[in-house]
């Protein structure tokens, strides 16, 4: 799902008419999550999942055409691990087939 589709879905679900307001709410959520990750490195949403910030080491890369060896920069990466509740929702647990 693209960002535009998600915004339209959220707008329809909450019966909101202002596209800009919906986008600001979603952006606010991600900004707050990012700030919390900078402070804590791990955030858990009960029955939904865990966001954690991990350090990725630099790696050796080889470019065959140039016969050159280089190294990537060390960086931080955000990882999400889905919880049991979210997995059940996605897999359709509890729905009659």
N, C-alpha and C positions, 0 to 999 in steps of 0.2 A: 504494500500500500504506500503510495507516495504521500508527501506532506500535504499536497492540495486535497487529495481524496480524504485524508484523515481529518483535515480542517472541515471539509464539507460534512463528513460523518458526525463529527463532534457538534457542529452547528445544528444539524438536523435532530440529533439525539436530545440536545438541550433546548431545542426550540428557540434558538437565538437567531436574530436577523442581521447582526453586525459581524461581518467577516473579519474586520480589523480587531475587534474586541476578542474574538475567539483566538486569533493568532497570538495576540498579546498574552492571553491566559496560558496558552501552551508554551510560549517562549519563557514566561515567568517560571513555570514548573521546571523547565530544563536549566534555567539560570540558578534557581535555588538548589537543585540537585547537584549541579557542578560546584557551587560554593560549599555545600555540605561535604562533598567528596574531597575537596581540597583540605578541609579541616579534619575529617575522620578517616578517610581512605576506604570505608566500608559502610554501606547503608542497607538495612534490611527492611523490606516491606512485608509485613506478616502475611503468610499464605500467598504471596505474589512473587517474590524473588529478591535477589541480592545484587546490588550494584557495588563493584569494588574497583578501586584504582590500583593498577599494578605498574611496576617499573619494568620496562623492556630493555634488555641489554643491547649494546651495539653488536651488529653481526657482520661477518665478512661476506662480501658479495663479489662475484666475478662477472665481468662483461666480456663474453667470448670474442666479439668482433674487435674489441680494442686491446685485447690481451692485458687488461688492467684489473688490478685488485683494489677494491675500495671497502670502506666500512660505513655502515649506516650509523646514524646518531642514536644515542640512548634516549628514550622518551617514555612518557607515561601513557597508559592505555586504560580505557574504561571497559570493564567486562561485566556482563549481566548473566546471572545464572537463574533460570526460572525455578520458582518454588512449586511445591506439589499442587497447590490450589490453582495456579495459572496453568499448569500442565493438564489438570483435569478439565478446565474450561476449554482449552484449545483442542483437546482430544475428544471432547463431547461426552465426558463422563456424566452419568445421571440423566441422559436423554434417552427416550424410548426410540428404538430403531424399528 
